[in-house]
Amino acid sequence: MTTILANCTASVKLQQLQSFRVPSIAHYEAIRKEIIRLLREEREHKQLSKYAVAQRSGVSESMVGLVKRGLRNPSLELTLRMADGIGADLPVLIKSAQDKALELLTPA
């Protein structure tokens, strides 16, 4: 027997999410900020200008600057393009950012 639920809504309280061990928004925000910081650090280490990253990635120079300053929340595609333009290994940066976020958000 198949049951179809139509026009059904569900609300989930934060306490319920925590019981399922769903990370908070702060966790993801910390990872995003750390990825941007690591990309900026890698760009500076390789002595690349925002213009060079823009030319290599197809992302406008102004968007690179907005992301760098935290004024834009980059999509996955934009982050991939910027990482490619910098020559950074995005999976490694993501793992490093996750570790750092966990370290920052875990009580000592």
Summary of the structure (lengths in Angstrom):
residues: 108
radius of gyration: 18.4
end to end distance: 51.1
largest distance: 63.9
contacts: 245
relative contact order: 0.15
helix: 65%
strand: 0%
